[in-house]
Amino acid sequence: MIREAAYYLAEKRNFDSRFDQENWAEATRQIDALLAERGQA
C-alpha cells in the first residue's frame, strides 16, 4: 500500500528523484492514518 501511495505522490512531482524520501515518508503517514482510521493499526 505504501509503495503504491508513494508512486502516486512521485507521479504528481513528475518523478523527480529529489523527493523520493519525502514521497515515501508522506505515503507512510497516509497509510498509517488510513489504517488507524479503520482501526487496524
N, C-alpha and C positions, 0 to 999 in steps of 0.2 A: 504493500500500500504506500509506503513511504517513497519507494523508488518511482512509482507512477506519479505521485504528487510532485516530487522533485522534477520529474520530466516536464510536467506542465508548467511549473514555475520557470524552468530553464527556457522552455519554448517562448514564454512571454518576454524573456530577455534576449531573444534571438540566439540562444545557446552560447552566450558569452561566458567563456570558462572562468573569468574573474569572479563570477558569482556562484561557482559550483558549491562551495562550502555553505554559503548563505542559503542557497536553494535547498540544500539537504537539511540544514537546521530548521528552516521555516517549514518544510514538509513534515519534519518530525514533530514540530509543535502542532501543526494542523491535525495530523493523525492522532497524536496523543489526546488532543482536545476532543476530537470526534469520538474516540473510544471511551473517554471519560464521560462524555455526554450520554453515551449508550450504556454506561455502567459496566464497561468491560475492562477498564484499566485499573 
